[in-house]
Amino acid sequence: MRPLYIVGTQRNVGKTTFCIGLISALRRRGLSVGYAKPLGQRVSLVAGQPIHDDALVVSQAMNMDKPEMASMVVPLTRGRVEKEIFDLHVPELTEKILAVCSRLRAGCDLLVVEGMGHVAMGSVLKLSAADVSRIIGAKTLLMSGGGIGRAIDDISLCATFLIARGADMLGTVVNKVWPEKFDRVREATIKGLDNLGIRSYGTVPYEQTLASPTVGQVAIKLGGRILCGTGSLSNRVGKTMVAAMETSHMVSHLKDRALVITPGDRSDNILAILSTYALMKELPPPVAGIVLTGGFVPMGSVMDLLVESGLPSIQCSEDTYTVAAKLQETVFKITPEDKERIQIAMDLVNQYVDVQGILDSLQE
């Protein structure tokens, strides 16, 4: 069976999460599945081998015995691209990519290969998604974000690039479609893509939980100090809000698992948050956690009440605006220990993607 190469029309369309769900669905059909991400920028060392952070997540989430087997061929650490431009090693890198993928294919029924951000990434090294897909003899599945016109246009542009560079285009999956528009978008994209001769293998709805970090994950990203509430760091964040209004007005916005950002010396805000957290028992809970900015720690009885409440609280040295901007720009990737999001990824692919159709096409 030919390998399957997963690539996006742009970054952060959900490729890694999709790979987890797809591998699970393929295993349900009795197949042994290998995985690789041979190129990328975020690198960790495992057993002395460079491995992409996404590959580490997939390997651990799917209980693959030796993640280092999927070692990266081209870790694009800072400065490497510029050096390669002046001293290309295309034949050497091509041989390494082929060797790694061939080794992994030999040990499984189907190899799933995840590409970098979007189809053209790696072109500077002559290792775009099309090039790598062609090198390893894979069929390419293109993932797009939700929508109708923009999604179809993006898919058309990227498919044209892939085919022009010699990739064998399998089809596409449209991901992260707003639930309230799902039926309409699904029908329109399937027809619109068919008009272009591109097969749709699935339309997947947007699931808020997949984009929602835990308070613990927020603490790690911010590099903050956890003051209290360590037993509730798994609280899922529904939304982020800055307490920049009068306290009486702020309280009305405390709902849907809010992560509240407020200066650590604003005792009035902290007490209002604690009161809401203690009194409102509906689900989802109104407050998931609190981020205290400016390097301040609540004084005296306010700190005592914070500790007693069990509400997870993170102290950051940066000002409120900087912290809020940082969170706004952060994409919280799925992690191996996040069992809830992993299960959702599995369920979504199993329900909304034509996995059998993908398998049949790979055997053609």
C-alpha positions as CSV (number, residue, x, y, z in Angstrom):
1,M,0.0,0.0,0.0
2,R,1.3,3.4,-0.9
3,P,2.2,5.9,1.8
4,L,-0.2,8.7,2.6
5,Y,1.3,12.2,2.8
6,I,-0.8,14.8,4.8
7,V,-0.2,18.5,4.1
8,G,-2.1,21.7,4.7
9,T,-3.1,24.6,2.5
10,Q,-1.7,26.7,5.4
11,R,-0.3,26.3,8.8
12,N,-2.4,25.3,11.8
13,V,-5.2,23.6,9.9
14,G,-5.0,20.6,12.3
15,K,-2.7,18.1,10.5
16,T,-1.2,16.6,13.7
17,T,-4.6,16.2,15.4
18,F,-6.0,14.7,12.1
19,C,-3.1,12.2,12.0
20,I,-3.8,11.0,15.5
21,G,-7.5,10.5,14.6
22,L,-6.6,8.8,11.3
23,I,-4.1,6.4,12.8
24,S,-6.7,5.4,15.4
25,A,-9.3,4.8,12.7
26,L,-6.9,2.7,10.6
27,R,-5.9,0.6,13.6
28,R,-9.6,-0.1,14.1
29,R,-9.6,-1.7,10.7
30,G,-6.8,-4.0,11.8
31,L,-3.9,-2.2,10.1
32,S,-0.5,-1.5,11.6
33,V,0.4,2.1,10.9
34,G,3.7,3.9,10.9
35,Y,4.2,7.7,11.1
36,A,6.9,10.1,10.2
37,K,7.5,13.9,9.9
38,P,10.8,14.1,8.2
39,L,11.1,17.9,7.9
40,G,10.3,20.7,10.4
41,Q,11.5,23.4,12.7
42,R,10.6,22.3,16.3
43,V,13.1,19.7,17.2
44,S,13.6,17.5,20.3
45,L,16.3,14.8,20.9
46,V,15.0,11.3,21.7
47,A,17.6,8.6,22.3
48,G,20.1,10.8,20.5
49,Q,17.9,11.2,17.4
50,P,16.3,14.5,16.3
51,I,12.5,14.2,16.2
52,H,9.9,16.8,15.4
53,D,7.8,17.8,18.3
54,D,4.6,16.9,16.5
55,A,6.1,13.4,15.8
56,L,6.8,13.0,19.5
57,V,3.2,13.9,20.3
58,V,1.8,11.5,17.8
59,S,4.2,8.7,18.8
60,Q,3.4,9.1,22.5
61,A,-0.3,9.6,22.0
62,M,-0.6,6.5,19.9
63,N,1.7,4.4,22.1
64,M,4.3,3.8,19.3
65,D,7.1,1.9,20.9
66,K,10.1,3.8,19.6
67,P,9.4,7.4,18.5
68,E,13.1,7.8,17.6
69,M,12.4,5.4,14.6
70,A,10.7,8.4,13.0
71,S,13.8,10.5,13.3
72,M,13.8,13.8,11.3
73,V,15.9,13.9,8.2
74,V,16.1,17.6,7.9
75,P,15.7,19.5,11.2
76,L,15.4,23.1,10.1
77,T,17.0,24.7,13.1
78,R,17.7,28.4,13.1
79,G,20.1,29.4,10.4
80,R,20.1,26.1,8.5
81,V,17.9,27.3,5.6
82,E,20.2,30.2,4.8
83,K,23.3,27.9,4.8
84,E,21.6,25.3,2.6
85,I,20.6,28.0,0.0
86,F,24.3,28.5,-0.7
87,D,25.3,24.9,-0.4
88,L,22.4,22.7,-1.4
89,H,22.5,18.9,-0.6
90,V,19.4,17.8,-2.4
91,P,20.6,14.3,-3.5
92,E,21.9,13.6,0.0
93,L,18.8,14.8,1.8
94,T,16.6,13.0,-0.8
95,E,18.4,9.7,-0.1
96,K,18.0,10.1,3.7
97,I,14.2,10.9,3.4
98,L,13.7,7.9,1.2
99,A,15.8,5.6,3.5
100,V,13.8,6.6,6.7
101,C,10.4,6.3,5.0
102,S,11.4,2.9,3.4
103,R,12.5,1.6,6.8
104,L,9.3,2.6,8.4
105,R,7.2,1.2,5.5
106,A,8.8,-2.2,5.9
107,G,7.5,-2.5,9.4
108,C,3.8,-1.6,8.9
109,D,0.9,-1.9,6.6
110,L,0.6,1.8,5.9
111,L,2.9,4.7,6.5
112,V,1.4,8.2,7.3
113,V,3.8,11.0,6.6
114,E,3.0,14.5,7.9
115,G,4.3,17.5,6.0
116,M,5.4,20.9,7.2
117,G,3.0,23.8,7.5
118,H,1.8,24.3,3.9
119,V,2.5,22.8,0.5
120,A,5.3,25.2,-0.5
121,M,7.3,25.0,2.7
122,G,10.7,23.4,2.0
123,S,10.8,24.6,-1.6
124,V,13.9,26.6,-0.8
125,L,15.6,23.3,-0.3
126,K,13.8,21.7,-3.3
127,L,11.9,19.6,-0.6
128,S,8.4,21.0,-0.8
129,A,5.4,18.8,0.0
130,A,5.2,17.9,-3.6
131,D,8.9,17.0,-3.8
132,V,8.8,14.8,-0.7
133,S,5.6,13.1,-1.7
134,R,7.0,12.3,-5.1
135,I,10.3,11.0,-3.6
136,I,8.6,8.5,-1.3
137,G,5.9,7.5,-3.8
138,A,3.1,8.7,-1.6
139,K,-0.4,9.9,-2.4
140,T,-1.1,13.4,-1.1
141,L,-4.1,14.3,1.1
142,L,-4.6,18.1,1.3
143,M,-6.2,19.6,4.4
144,S,-7.9,23.0,4.4
145,G,-9.5,25.2,7.0
146,G,-13.3,25.6,7.0
147,G,-15.4,27.8,4.7
148,I,-16.6,27.7,1.2
149,G,-15.1,30.1,-1.3
150,R,-11.8,30.6,0.4
151,A,-11.4,26.9,1.2
152,I,-12.1,25.9,-2.4
153,D,-9.8,28.6,-3.7
154,D,-7.0,27.6,-1.3
155,I,-7.4,23.9,-2.2
156,S,-7.4,24.7,-5.9
157,L,-4.2,26.8,-5.7
158,C,-2.4,24.2,-3.5
159,A,-3.5,21.3,-5.7
160,T,-2.2,23.0,-8.8
161,F,1.2,23.5,-7.1
162,L,1.3,19.8,-6.0
163,I,0.4,18.4,-9.4
164,A,2.7,20.7,-11.2
165,R,5.6,19.5,-9.0
166,G,4.8,15.9,-9.7
167,A,2.8,14.9,-6.6
168,D,0.0,12.3,-6.9
169,M,-3.0,14.1,-5.6
170,L,-5.5,11.9,-3.6
171,G,-8.0,14.5,-2.5
172,T,-8.8,16.8,0.4
173,V,-10.4,17.1,3.8
174,V,-12.0,20.4,4.9
175,N,-11.4,20.9,8.6
176,K,-12.7,23.2,11.4
177,V,-16.1,24.0,9.9
178,W,-18.4,26.0,12.2
179,P,-21.1,23.7,13.5
180,E,-23.9,26.1,12.7
181,K,-22.8,26.2,9.1
182,F,-21.7,22.6,8.8
183,D,-24.4,21.1,6.5
184,R,-24.3,24.1,4.1
185,V,-20.5,24.2,3.9
186,R,-20.2,20.4,3.5
187,E,-22.6,20.3,0.6
188,A,-21.1,23.3,-1.1
189,T,-17.5,22.3,-0.8
190,I,-18.1,18.7,-2.0
191,K,-19.8,20.1,-5.1
192,G,-17.3,22.9,-5.6
193,L,-14.4,20.6,-5.3
194,D,-16.0,18.1,-7.6
195,N,-16.4,20.9,-10.2
196,L,-12.6,21.1,-10.1
197,G,-12.0,17.4,-10.3
198,I,-10.9,17.1,-6.7
199,R,-12.4,14.5,-4.4
200,S,-13.5,15.3,-0.9
201,Y,-12.8,12.7,1.7
202,G,-14.5,14.5,4.6
203,T,-15.8,17.7,6.2
204,V,-15.0,18.0,9.9
205,P,-16.7,20.4,12.3
206,Y,-14.8,22.8,14.5
207,E,-14.5,21.5,18.0
208,Q,-13.8,24.2,20.6
209,T,-12.1,21.8,23.0
210,L,-9.3,21.0,20.4
211,A,-8.4,24.7,20.5
212,S,-8.7,25.1,24.3
213,P,-5.7,24.5,26.5
214,T,-5.7,23.6,30.2
215,V,-4.6,26.1,32.8
216,G,-1.4,24.0,33.2
217,Q,-0.6,24.3,29.6
218,V,-1.1,28.1,29.8
219,A,1.3,28.3,32.7
220,I,4.0,26.5,30.7
221,K,3.6,28.7,27.7
222,L,3.7,31.9,29.8
223,G,6.6,30.6,31.9
224,G,4.6,31.7,34.9
225,R,4.8,30.7,38.5
226,I,2.0,28.6,39.9
227,L,0.9,30.2,43.2
228,C,-1.9,27.7,44.1
229,G,-4.5,25.4,42.7
230,T,-2.1,22.7,41.5
231,G,-4.9,20.1,41.8
232,S,-7.0,21.9,39.2
233,L,-4.4,22.7,36.5
234,S,-6.3,20.3,34.2
235,N,-9.2,22.9,34.1
236,R,-10.0,23.5,30.5
237,V,-10.0,27.2,29.3
238,G,-13.0,28.2,27.4
239,K,-12.1,31.8,26.8
240,T,-9.5,34.4,27.9
241,M,-10.6,37.8,29.2
242,V,-8.8,40.8,30.6
243,A,-10.3,42.4,33.7
244,A,-10.0,45.9,32.4
245,M,-13.4,47.2,33.5
246,E,-15.2,48.1,36.7
247,T,-15.4,45.1,39.0
248,S,-19.3,45.1,38.9
249,H,-19.2,44.9,35.1
250,M,-16.5,42.3,35.0
251,V,-18.5,39.8,37.1
252,S,-21.2,39.5,34.3
253,H,-18.5,38.3,31.9
254,L,-17.3,35.5,34.2
255,K,-18.7,32.5,32.4
256,D,-17.8,29.6,30.1
257,R,-14.5,28.6,31.9
258,A,-12.9,32.0,31.6
259,L,-9.2,32.5,32.2
260,V,-9.0,35.9,33.8
261,I,-6.0,38.2,33.4
262,T,-5.7,40.9,36.0
263,P,-2.8,42.7,37.8
264,G,-1.8,40.8,41.0
265,D,-2.4,43.9,43.1
266,R,-6.0,44.3,42.1
267,S,-7.6,42.8,45.2
268,D,-11.1,44.0,44.2
269,N,-10.9,42.0,41.0
270,I,-9.4,38.9,42.7
271,L,-12.1,38.9,45.4
272,A,-14.9,39.3,42.8
273,I,-13.5,36.4,40.8
274,L,-13.2,34.2,43.9
275,S,-16.8,35.0,44.9
276,T,-18.1,34.1,41.4
277,Y,-16.0,30.9,41.5
278,A,-17.4,29.9,44.9
279,L,-21.1,30.8,44.3
280,M,-21.8,29.8,40.8
281,K,-22.1,26.0,40.4
282,E,-23.4,25.7,36.8
283,L,-21.5,23.7,34.1
284,P,-19.3,24.6,32.5
285,P,-17.8,26.5,35.5
286,P,-17.6,30.3,35.1
287,V,-13.9,30.5,35.9
288,A,-11.1,28.1,34.9
289,G,-8.2,30.0,36.4
290,I,-6.6,33.4,36.9
291,V,-3.4,35.0,35.6
292,L,-1.9,37.6,37.9
293,T,0.3,40.1,36.1
294,G,2.9,42.7,36.9
295,G,4.9,40.4,39.2
296,F,2.5,41.2,42.1
297,V,1.3,38.6,44.6
298,P,-1.9,39.3,46.5
299,M,-1.3,40.4,50.0
300,G,-2.5,38.9,53.4
301,S,-6.0,37.6,53.6
302,V,-6.6,37.9,49.8
303,M,-3.8,35.4,49.2
304,D,-5.2,33.1,51.9
305,L,-8.6,33.1,50.3
306,L,-7.0,32.4,46.9
307,V,-5.2,29.4,48.3
308,E,-8.3,28.1,50.1
309,S,-10.4,28.4,47.0
310,G,-8.2,25.9,45.0
311,L,-8.6,28.1,41.9
312,P,-5.4,27.7,39.8
313,S,-3.5,30.9,39.8
314,I,-0.4,31.9,37.7
315,Q,1.9,34.8,38.5
316,C,3.6,36.5,35.6
317,S,6.2,39.3,35.7
318,E,4.9,40.9,32.4
319,D,2.2,43.5,32.3
320,T,-1.4,42.6,31.5
321,Y,-1.2,43.7,27.8
322,T,1.9,41.7,27.1
323,V,0.5,38.6,28.7
324,A,-2.9,38.9,26.9
325,A,-1.1,39.5,23.5
326,K,1.1,36.5,24.1
327,L,-1.9,34.2,24.7
328,Q,-3.7,35.7,21.7
329,E,-0.8,34.7,19.4
330,T,-0.3,31.2,20.9
331,V,-1.6,28.1,19.2
332,F,-1.9,25.4,21.8
333,K,-1.0,22.2,20.2
334,I,-2.4,18.9,21.3
335,T,-0.1,17.1,23.9
336,P,0.3,13.4,24.6
337,E,-1.1,13.6,28.1
338,D,-4.2,15.5,27.0
339,K,-6.5,12.4,26.8
340,E,-9.6,14.4,26.3
341,R,-8.5,16.1,23.1
342,I,-6.9,12.9,21.8
343,Q,-10.2,11.1,22.2
344,I,-12.1,13.9,20.5
345,A,-9.6,13.8,17.5
346,M,-10.3,10.1,17.2
347,D,-14.0,10.5,17.3
348,L,-14.1,13.3,14.8
349,V,-12.1,11.4,12.1
350,N,-14.0,8.2,12.7
351,Q,-17.4,10.0,12.3
352,Y,-16.7,12.6,9.6
353,V,-13.9,11.2,7.4
354,D,-14.2,8.6,4.6
355,V,-11.3,6.5,6.0
356,Q,-12.3,3.4,3.9
357,G,-12.4,5.6,0.8
358,I,-8.8,6.8,1.6
359,L,-7.7,3.2,2.0
360,D,-9.3,2.0,-1.2
361,S,-7.6,4.9,-3.1
362,L,-4.2,4.1,-1.7
363,Q,-4.5,0.5,-3.1
364,E,-5.3,1.7,-6.6
